[in-house]
Amino acid sequence: MLLLVNLFGSVVLFHLMGVCSSQFPRPCANSEGLRTKECCPVWEGDGSACGALSGRGFCTEVLVSDEPNGPQYPHTGIDDRERWPLAFFNRTCRCAGNYGGFNCGECRFGYWGGNCAQYRESVRRNIMTMSTAEQQKFISYLNLAKNTINPDYVISTATRAEMGEDGENPMFSDINTYDLFVWIHYYVSRDTFLGGPGNVWRDIDFAHESAAFLPWHRVFLLHWENEIRKITGDFNFTIPYWDWRNAQSCEVCTDALMGGRNSLNSNLISPASVFSSWKVICSQPEEYNNREVLCNTTGEGPLLRNPGNHDRNRVPRLPTTADVDFAVGLPEYETGNMDRFANMSFRNVLEGFASPETGQAVPGQSTMHNSLHVFMNGSMSNVQGSANDPIFLLHHTFIDSIFERWLRTHQPLRSSYPRANAPIGHNDGYYMIPFLPLYRNGEYFLSNRVLGYEYAYLLDPGQRFVQEFVTPYLEQAKEIWQWLLGAGILGALIASIFAVLIVFARRRWKRSQRRKRASSYGERQPLLQSSSEEGSSSYQTTL
């Protein structure tokens, strides 16, 4: 009951907060926004666009990078995601200092407080070392997100051209907070419609198969984490990770965690898990291509997962510690054409298109990051719909931690990130799709310490012990502090009574000893007592 009350209060708080950042901000998803091509919402704190009166930000022209892209995508001007976000908006908020959000009403990652001046570092921890209460809280948060319509974002259910030249036919849809991020992952990786049913260009992905793979997913996780904090009111929340190094099976696939296997259908999740009732979206890319439509919020069936029953020729084993160490040791972030055929590229090895033993591209096989997706043999195995499975979060959080290890090991300059000639969407200056406010890929080619979070297993041994073993018990103590206080008071009361009894017994024993000593000296004088009717008594002894 207490959890339900807290969650209800959190939802109310979430609605009152009112601002956030990502896909299409609700204030801009209308005919006026599309016609003017401006998305500079008012910050309610001072009633001005982008909080300009308070110095939080200002409405400005969007300047996109003109650096040349690689040859993988030969088209121009046919995809809404090209030169993002110009197909929809050419004026957006630019936030100053530590302010953030699509209307500059929030703080940028890692900062807190009314003026966003307070830096705060949060720690992401191994889900296998978390307490049972913490694990259950994480699962309850996921389920809450799945059942809460997001008040600030909507998704587009049609291309910009279908909405009319002046935006006279806006086509946007509400969506719950969890599925918002499923849709974002679909949208950034979907195929390009070339015109006519089934006529698509498949060799395009703005978040995979090149340099932006790691920075884009880093921002994706930060936004996801931020939304859970708002929806729950738990601003200490961090996404946990699954350390899958040397795993022989899906260790998190239990009913207590991400859901065990259904005994009646091995492709489904056990009915004992809350995830068994979830409906997936964006999991049928071929149907969208044939109909030339975008994925919308329609549920498409249950969450699928059958770990271990995958193509063994494609994924003969899961990654090992040695594989991760090899990848982290590679000095070059990108090489060659900077795509899935790159050799000795840290990004390509970690993403899983190259061998973690030789560094050479291995077409037809999936290693490292890719191998976990294939191993799950279900919703996770479809790139566009993979975020439907909550294991996606645990997996990508650990991938991000490996990226962080590489950054700390090599301390690369931003110039190490490709500025030009990467596949479309992956150059340094390209804005990440479909986030608003805007983030350039190269801006997140830096340590996560700047962004306000840390990984438990990357801490020094002393800090790691506190985070992995001491902190969980402290968190549990916070959750049951009322019970602990009551137990403490009761314990103190019992101890006091016990102490009084001991003092009383000791006095009686001393009195008895004195009587024995007096008897041994021949004293026979009795105590002088008043009558019982007087209601009082006194005594004296004479040696």
C-alpha positions as CSV (number, residue, x, y, z in Angstrom):
1,M,0.0,0.0,0.0
2,L,2.8,2.4,0.9
3,L,4.4,1.7,-2.6
4,L,1.1,2.5,-4.3
5,V,0.7,5.8,-2.4
6,N,4.3,6.7,-3.3
7,L,3.8,5.9,-6.9
8,F,0.5,7.9,-7.0
9,G,2.2,10.9,-5.4
10,S,5.0,10.5,-7.9
11,V,2.7,10.6,-10.9
12,V,1.1,13.8,-9.5
13,L,4.5,15.3,-9.0
14,F,5.4,14.3,-12.6
15,H,2.4,16.1,-14.0
16,L,3.2,19.2,-12.0
17,M,6.8,19.3,-13.3
18,G,5.6,19.5,-16.8
19,V,8.8,19.7,-18.9
20,C,11.2,17.2,-20.4
21,S,13.1,16.5,-23.6
22,S,13.1,14.1,-26.5
23,Q,11.0,13.3,-29.5
24,F,8.2,15.8,-30.4
25,P,7.3,18.1,-27.5
26,R,3.6,18.3,-27.2
27,P,3.5,22.2,-27.4
28,C,5.1,22.0,-30.9
29,A,3.1,19.0,-32.3
30,N,0.4,21.0,-34.0
31,S,-0.4,22.9,-37.2
32,E,1.1,26.1,-35.8
33,G,4.4,24.5,-35.0
34,L,4.6,22.7,-38.3
35,R,3.6,25.8,-40.3
36,T,6.1,28.2,-38.5
37,K,8.7,25.4,-38.2
38,E,9.4,26.7,-34.7
39,C,9.7,24.8,-31.5
40,C,10.4,27.3,-28.7
41,P,7.9,26.5,-25.9
42,V,7.2,28.8,-23.0
43,W,8.9,28.0,-19.7
44,E,6.1,28.4,-17.1
45,G,8.7,29.7,-14.6
46,D,8.7,33.1,-16.2
47,G,6.2,32.9,-19.0
48,S,8.8,33.5,-21.8
49,A,9.9,31.3,-24.7
50,C,12.8,29.1,-23.6
51,G,12.9,30.9,-20.2
52,A,14.6,33.9,-21.9
53,L,13.5,36.4,-19.3
54,S,15.4,34.4,-16.6
55,G,18.4,33.9,-18.8
56,R,17.8,30.2,-19.2
57,G,17.9,30.1,-23.0
58,F,16.7,31.7,-26.2
59,C,15.0,30.8,-29.4
60,T,17.4,30.5,-32.3
61,E,18.0,29.2,-35.8
62,V,19.1,25.6,-36.1
63,L,22.5,25.3,-37.8
64,V,23.1,21.9,-39.2
65,S,26.5,20.5,-40.2
66,D,27.4,20.5,-43.9
67,E,30.3,18.0,-43.5
68,P,30.1,15.3,-46.2
69,N,28.7,11.9,-45.3
70,G,30.0,8.5,-46.4
71,P,28.8,6.8,-49.6
72,Q,26.5,4.2,-47.8
73,Y,23.4,6.4,-48.3
74,P,23.2,7.9,-51.9
75,H,19.9,9.8,-51.5
76,T,19.1,13.4,-50.6
77,G,15.9,15.1,-49.4
78,I,13.6,12.1,-49.2
79,D,13.9,11.1,-45.5
80,D,12.6,13.3,-42.6
81,R,15.7,12.4,-40.6
82,E,18.2,13.9,-43.1
83,R,19.7,17.2,-41.7
84,W,17.7,16.7,-38.5
85,P,15.5,18.5,-37.4
86,L,15.0,20.7,-40.4
87,A,12.1,18.7,-41.9
88,F,10.1,19.7,-38.9
89,F,11.7,22.7,-37.2
90,N,14.3,25.2,-38.0
91,R,14.1,27.2,-34.8
92,T,14.4,25.6,-31.4
93,C,15.5,26.6,-27.9
94,R,19.2,26.9,-27.1
95,C,19.8,26.6,-23.4
96,A,22.5,28.5,-21.5
97,G,24.8,27.3,-18.8
98,N,23.6,24.2,-17.0
99,Y,20.0,24.5,-18.2
100,G,18.4,21.9,-20.4
101,G,15.1,20.6,-21.7
102,F,13.1,21.5,-24.8
103,N,12.1,24.8,-23.2
104,C,15.2,25.2,-21.0
105,G,13.1,24.5,-17.9
106,E,15.3,21.7,-16.7
107,C,18.9,21.1,-15.9
108,R,21.4,19.4,-18.1
109,F,22.6,15.9,-17.2
110,G,24.4,15.8,-13.9
111,Y,23.1,19.1,-12.5
112,W,20.3,19.8,-10.0
113,G,18.6,22.6,-8.1
114,G,16.5,25.7,-8.9
115,N,19.4,27.3,-10.7
116,C,21.0,24.1,-11.9
117,A,24.2,24.9,-10.1
118,Q,24.6,21.7,-8.0
119,Y,26.6,18.9,-9.5
120,R,25.5,15.4,-8.5
121,E,27.0,12.1,-9.4
122,S,24.8,9.0,-9.4
123,V,26.1,5.4,-9.5
124,R,24.7,2.7,-11.8
125,R,25.0,-0.7,-10.1
126,N,25.1,-4.4,-11.0
127,I,21.5,-5.7,-10.8
128,M,22.8,-9.1,-9.5
129,T,24.2,-7.4,-6.4
130,M,21.2,-5.3,-5.6
131,S,18.9,-6.2,-2.8
132,T,15.6,-8.0,-3.5
133,A,13.7,-4.8,-2.5
134,E,15.8,-2.7,-5.0
135,Q,15.3,-5.2,-7.8
136,Q,11.5,-5.3,-7.2
137,K,11.5,-1.5,-7.1
138,F,13.2,-1.4,-10.5
139,I,10.7,-3.8,-12.0
140,S,7.8,-1.8,-10.5
141,Y,9.2,1.4,-12.1
142,L,9.3,-0.3,-15.5
143,N,5.7,-1.4,-15.2
144,L,4.7,2.1,-14.1
145,A,6.3,3.6,-17.2
146,K,4.5,1.1,-19.4
147,N,1.2,2.2,-18.0
148,T,1.7,6.0,-17.8
149,I,0.8,8.2,-20.8
150,N,3.6,10.7,-21.2
151,P,2.2,14.2,-20.8
152,D,5.0,16.0,-22.6
153,Y,5.9,14.0,-25.7
154,V,4.0,12.6,-28.6
155,I,5.2,10.5,-31.6
156,S,4.6,11.2,-35.3
157,T,2.4,8.6,-37.0
158,A,3.1,9.9,-40.5
159,T,5.9,11.5,-42.5
160,R,6.2,15.2,-42.7
161,A,4.9,15.3,-46.3
162,E,1.7,13.5,-45.2
163,M,1.0,16.2,-42.7
164,G,0.6,18.9,-45.4
165,E,2.8,21.6,-46.7
166,D,1.6,24.0,-44.0
167,G,1.0,21.4,-41.4
168,E,-2.7,21.4,-41.9
169,N,-3.0,17.7,-41.2
170,P,-0.8,17.1,-38.1
171,M,-0.6,13.4,-37.3
172,F,0.8,12.8,-33.8
173,S,-0.2,10.3,-31.1
174,D,0.0,9.9,-27.3
175,I,2.2,7.1,-26.0
176,N,3.2,5.7,-22.7
177,T,6.6,6.6,-21.3
178,Y,8.2,3.1,-21.8
179,D,6.9,2.8,-25.4
180,L,8.1,6.3,-26.2
181,F,11.6,5.0,-26.0
182,V,10.8,1.9,-27.9
183,W,9.4,4.1,-30.7
184,I,12.5,6.4,-30.6
185,H,14.8,3.4,-31.1
186,Y,12.6,2.2,-33.9
187,Y,12.5,5.6,-35.6
188,V,16.2,6.2,-35.5
189,S,16.9,2.8,-37.1
190,R,14.0,2.3,-39.6
191,D,14.4,2.0,-43.3
192,T,14.0,4.9,-45.7
193,F,10.8,5.0,-47.8
194,L,11.6,5.6,-51.4
195,G,8.0,5.7,-52.6
196,G,5.6,2.9,-53.2
197,P,4.9,-0.2,-51.2
198,G,8.0,-2.2,-50.2
199,N,10.4,0.2,-52.0
200,V,12.8,1.1,-49.2
201,W,16.5,1.8,-48.6
202,R,17.8,-0.6,-46.0
203,D,21.4,0.5,-45.7
204,I,20.7,3.3,-43.3
205,D,20.7,3.6,-39.5
206,F,21.4,6.8,-37.6
207,A,22.3,5.0,-34.3
208,H,24.0,1.8,-35.4
209,E,26.7,0.4,-37.6
210,S,29.0,3.5,-37.2
211,A,30.5,6.0,-34.9
212,A,27.3,7.4,-33.3
213,F,26.4,3.9,-31.9
214,L,27.9,4.6,-28.5
215,P,27.2,8.3,-28.0
216,W,23.6,8.0,-29.3
217,H,22.8,5.1,-26.9
218,R,24.4,7.0,-24.1
219,V,22.0,9.9,-24.5
220,F,19.1,7.5,-25.0
221,L,19.9,5.9,-21.6
222,L,20.3,9.3,-19.9
223,H,16.9,10.4,-21.1
224,W,15.3,7.1,-20.2
225,E,16.7,7.4,-16.7
226,N,15.6,11.0,-16.4
227,E,12.0,10.1,-17.3
228,I,11.8,7.3,-14.7
229,R,13.0,9.8,-12.1
230,K,10.2,12.1,-13.0
231,I,7.5,9.5,-13.2
232,T,8.4,8.1,-9.8
233,G,9.7,11.1,-8.0
234,D,12.8,8.9,-7.1
235,F,15.7,11.2,-8.1
236,N,18.2,8.6,-6.8
237,F,17.2,6.2,-9.5
238,T,19.8,4.8,-11.9
239,I,19.5,2.1,-14.5
240,P,21.2,-1.1,-13.3
241,Y,23.5,-3.1,-15.6
242,W,23.9,-6.8,-16.3
243,D,27.5,-7.8,-16.3
244,W,27.2,-10.7,-18.9
245,R,31.0,-11.4,-19.1
246,N,31.5,-15.2,-19.1
247,A,27.8,-15.9,-18.7
248,Q,26.6,-19.4,-19.8
249,S,22.9,-18.5,-19.8
250,C,20.5,-15.6,-19.3
251,E,21.2,-15.0,-15.6
252,V,18.6,-12.3,-15.4
253,C,15.8,-14.4,-17.0
254,T,14.1,-15.4,-13.8
255,D,10.7,-14.6,-12.5
256,A,12.3,-12.5,-9.7
257,L,14.0,-10.3,-12.4
258,M,13.3,-10.0,-16.1
259,G,11.0,-13.0,-16.4
260,G,11.6,-16.7,-16.6
261,R,10.7,-19.0,-19.5
262,N,7.0,-20.0,-19.9
263,S,6.7,-23.7,-19.3
264,L,4.0,-24.1,-21.9
265,N,5.6,-22.0,-24.7
266,S,9.3,-21.5,-24.7
267,N,9.0,-18.3,-26.8
268,L,7.0,-16.6,-24.1
269,I,7.7,-15.2,-20.6
270,S,6.4,-17.0,-17.5
271,P,3.0,-15.7,-16.4
272,A,4.6,-15.2,-12.9
273,S,6.4,-12.2,-14.4
274,V,4.8,-8.8,-14.9
275,F,6.4,-8.7,-18.3
276,S,4.2,-11.6,-19.6
277,S,1.3,-9.2,-19.9
278,W,3.2,-6.5,-21.9
279,K,2.4,-5.8,-25.5
280,V,5.2,-4.9,-27.9
281,I,5.1,-2.2,-30.6
282,C,7.3,-1.4,-33.6
283,S,8.2,-5.1,-34.0
284,Q,7.0,-5.6,-37.7
285,P,9.3,-3.6,-39.9
286,E,8.4,-5.6,-43.1
287,E,4.8,-4.7,-42.6
288,Y,5.5,-1.0,-42.2
289,N,7.7,-1.1,-45.3
290,N,5.1,-2.9,-47.4
291,R,2.4,-0.4,-46.3
292,E,4.9,2.5,-46.3
293,V,3.7,3.7,-42.9
294,L,5.4,4.5,-39.6
295,C,5.0,2.4,-36.5
296,N,2.4,3.7,-34.1
297,T,1.2,2.8,-30.7
298,T,-0.7,-0.3,-31.7
299,G,0.1,-3.4,-29.6
300,E,1.4,-6.2,-31.8
301,G,1.4,-9.2,-29.4
302,P,3.3,-10.4,-26.4
303,L,6.9,-9.9,-25.6
304,L,9.0,-12.8,-27.1
305,R,12.1,-14.3,-25.7
306,N,13.7,-17.7,-26.0
307,P,17.3,-17.3,-24.8
308,G,19.9,-19.8,-26.0
309,N,17.8,-21.3,-28.8
310,H,19.4,-19.1,-31.4
311,D,21.5,-19.8,-34.5
312,R,24.8,-21.2,-33.0
313,N,26.6,-20.5,-36.3
314,R,25.9,-16.9,-35.9
315,V,26.6,-16.7,-32.2
316,P,28.7,-19.7,-31.0
317,R,29.2,-18.2,-27.5
318,L,28.5,-15.2,-25.3
319,P,31.3,-12.6,-24.7
320,T,34.0,-13.2,-22.2
321,T,36.2,-11.0,-20.0
322,A,39.0,-11.5,-22.5
323,D,36.8,-10.3,-25.3
324,V,36.0,-7.1,-23.4
325,D,39.6,-6.5,-22.5
326,F,40.7,-6.9,-26.1
327,A,38.1,-4.4,-27.3
328,V,39.1,-1.9,-24.6
329,G,42.7,-2.2,-25.6
330,L,42.1,-1.1,-29.2
331,P,43.5,2.4,-29.6
332,E,41.4,3.5,-32.6
333,Y,37.7,4.5,-32.2
334,E,37.0,4.3,-35.9
335,T,38.9,3.0,-39.0
336,G,38.4,2.7,-42.7
337,N,34.9,3.5,-44.0
338,M,33.7,3.7,-40.4
339,D,30.9,1.2,-40.9
340,R,30.2,-2.5,-40.1
341,F,33.2,-3.6,-42.2
342,A,35.8,-1.6,-40.3
343,N,38.8,-3.5,-39.0
344,M,40.6,-2.9,-35.7
345,S,37.9,-0.3,-34.7
346,F,36.9,-0.3,-31.1
347,R,33.4,0.7,-31.9
348,N,33.0,-2.0,-34.5
349,V,34.4,-4.7,-32.2
350,L,32.2,-3.6,-29.3
351,E,29.1,-3.3,-31.5
352,G,29.7,-6.8,-32.7
353,F,30.5,-6.7,-36.4
354,A,34.2,-7.6,-35.8
355,S,36.0,-10.3,-33.9
356,P,36.9,-9.6,-30.3
357,E,39.9,-11.9,-30.8
358,T,41.4,-10.5,-34.0
359,G,39.7,-7.1,-34.5
360,Q,38.8,-8.1,-38.1
361,A,35.3,-7.7,-39.5
362,V,33.4,-11.0,-39.5
363,P,30.4,-10.8,-41.9
364,G,27.7,-13.3,-41.0
365,Q,28.6,-13.5,-37.3
366,S,27.5,-11.5,-34.3
367,T,29.8,-10.8,-31.5
368,M,29.9,-8.6,-28.3
369,H,26.8,-6.3,-28.3
370,N,25.1,-8.0,-31.2
371,S,25.6,-11.4,-29.8
372,L,23.4,-10.7,-26.7
373,H,20.6,-9.5,-29.0
374,V,20.7,-12.6,-31.1
375,F,21.1,-14.9,-28.1
376,M,17.8,-13.6,-26.7
377,N,16.1,-15.0,-29.8
378,G,12.9,-12.9,-29.6
379,S,11.9,-9.3,-29.5
380,M,15.5,-8.3,-28.6
381,S,16.7,-9.8,-31.8
382,N,14.9,-7.3,-34.0
383,V,16.9,-4.1,-34.2
384,Q,14.0,-1.7,-34.6
385,G,11.9,-3.3,-31.9
386,S,14.6,-4.6,-29.6
387,A,13.9,-1.9,-26.9
388,N,10.6,-3.7,-26.1
389,D,12.5,-6.2,-24.0
390,P,13.5,-4.6,-20.7
391,I,16.8,-6.6,-20.8
392,F,17.7,-4.1,-23.5
393,L,18.3,-1.5,-20.7
394,L,20.5,-3.8,-18.6
395,H,22.5,-4.8,-21.7
396,H,23.1,-1.3,-23.1
397,T,23.9,0.1,-19.7
398,F,26.8,-2.4,-19.5
399,I,27.8,-1.6,-23.1
400,D,28.0,2.0,-22.1
401,S,30.2,1.1,-19.1
402,I,32.7,-0.6,-21.6
403,F,32.6,2.6,-23.7
404,E,33.5,4.4,-20.5
405,R,36.4,2.1,-19.7
406,W,37.8,2.8,-23.2
407,L,37.4,6.5,-22.8
408,R,39.3,6.4,-19.4
409,T,41.9,4.1,-20.8
410,H,42.8,6.1,-23.9
411,Q,41.6,9.6,-23.0
412,P,40.9,10.5,-26.6
413,L,40.6,14.1,-27.9
414,R,37.3,15.0,-29.5
415,S,39.2,15.1,-32.8
416,S,39.4,11.3,-32.5
417,Y,35.7,11.2,-33.3
418,P,35.0,11.3,-37.1
419,R,34.1,14.8,-38.2
420,A,33.3,13.9,-41.8
421,N,32.7,11.0,-44.2
422,A,31.0,8.7,-41.7
423,P,27.7,7.1,-42.8
424,I,24.8,9.6,-42.7
425,G,23.9,10.6,-39.2
426,H,27.2,9.7,-37.6
427,N,29.5,12.7,-38.2
428,D,30.6,14.7,-35.1
429,G,28.3,17.6,-35.9
430,Y,25.2,15.7,-36.8
431,Y,22.3,16.1,-34.4
432,M,21.1,12.9,-32.8
433,I,17.7,11.7,-34.0
434,P,15.0,12.4,-32.9
435,F,16.0,14.2,-29.7
436,L,14.8,17.7,-28.8
437,P,16.7,19.7,-27.5
438,L,19.5,19.0,-29.9
439,Y,22.6,17.0,-29.2
440,R,25.6,16.6,-31.5
441,N,27.2,13.2,-31.6
442,G,30.7,14.5,-30.7
443,E,29.4,16.3,-27.6
444,Y,28.9,12.9,-25.9
445,F,32.3,11.5,-26.9
446,L,33.5,12.2,-23.3
447,S,33.6,10.6,-19.9
448,N,30.3,10.0,-18.1
449,R,31.8,11.8,-15.0
450,V,31.0,15.0,-16.8
451,L,27.4,13.8,-17.2
452,G,26.8,13.0,-13.6
453,Y,27.0,9.2,-13.3
454,E,29.4,6.4,-12.5
455,Y,29.5,2.6,-12.7
456,A,30.0,0.6,-9.5
457,Y,32.5,-1.8,-11.0
458,L,34.7,1.0,-12.3
459,L,35.1,2.5,-8.9
460,D,38.2,1.8,-6.8
461,P,37.8,-1.3,-4.4
462,G,36.8,0.8,-1.4
463,Q,34.1,2.8,-3.2
464,R,32.9,-0.4,-4.9
465,F,32.4,-2.2,-1.6
466,V,30.3,0.7,-0.3
467,Q,28.2,1.0,-3.4
468,E,27.7,-2.7,-4.0
469,F,27.3,-4.0,-0.4
470,V,26.9,-1.2,2.1
471,T,24.6,1.1,0.1
472,P,21.9,-1.5,-0.5
473,Y,21.4,-2.1,3.3
474,L,21.3,1.7,3.9
475,E,18.7,2.0,1.2
476,Q,16.7,-0.8,2.8
477,A,17.0,0.9,6.1
478,K,15.5,4.1,4.6
479,E,12.6,2.1,3.3
480,I,11.8,0.6,6.8
481,W,12.9,3.4,9.0
482,Q,9.5,3.7,10.8
483,W,9.7,0.1,11.7
484,L,13.3,0.4,12.8
485,L,12.4,3.4,15.0
486,G,9.5,1.6,16.6
487,A,11.7,-1.5,17.2
488,G,14.4,0.7,18.7
489,I,12.0,2.4,21.1
490,L,10.5,-0.9,22.1
491,G,14.0,-2.4,22.6
492,A,15.0,0.6,24.8
493,L,11.9,0.1,26.9
494,I,12.5,-3.6,27.4
495,A,16.2,-2.9,28.3
496,S,15.1,-0.2,30.8
497,I,12.7,-2.6,32.5
498,F,15.3,-5.3,32.6
499,A,17.8,-2.9,34.1
500,V,15.3,-1.9,36.9
501,L,14.7,-5.6,37.7
502,I,18.5,-6.2,37.9
503,V,18.9,-3.2,40.3
504,F,16.0,-4.3,42.4
505,A,17.3,-7.9,42.6
506,R,20.8,-6.6,43.5
507,R,19.4,-4.5,46.4
508,R,17.5,-7.4,47.8
509,W,20.6,-9.6,47.6
510,K,22.7,-6.9,49.4
511,R,20.0,-6.6,52.1
512,S,20.0,-10.3,52.6
513,Q,23.8,-10.4,53.0
514,R,23.7,-7.6,55.6
515,R,21.1,-9.6,57.6
516,K,23.3,-12.7,57.5
517,R,26.3,-10.7,58.7
518,A,24.3,-9.1,61.6
519,S,23.1,-12.5,62.7
520,S,26.6,-13.8,62.9
521,Y,27.6,-11.0,65.4
522,G,24.8,-12.0,67.8
523,E,22.5,-9.0,67.0
524,R,19.0,-9.8,68.1
525,Q,17.3,-6.3,68.2
526,P,14.3,-6.5,66.0
527,L,13.3,-3.8,63.5
528,L,11.1,-1.0,64.9
529,Q,7.9,-1.0,62.9
530,S,4.8,1.1,63.1
531,S,1.4,-0.6,62.9
532,S,0.0,-1.5,59.5
533,E,-2.9,0.7,60.1
534,E,-0.6,3.8,59.9
535,G,0.2,3.0,56.3
536,S,4.0,3.7,56.7
537,S,7.0,1.9,58.0
538,S,10.6,2.5,59.1
539,Y,13.4,0.5,60.5
540,Q,16.7,0.7,62.1
541,T,19.5,-1.7,63.0
542,T,22.1,-1.6,65.8
543,L,25.4,-3.3,65.5
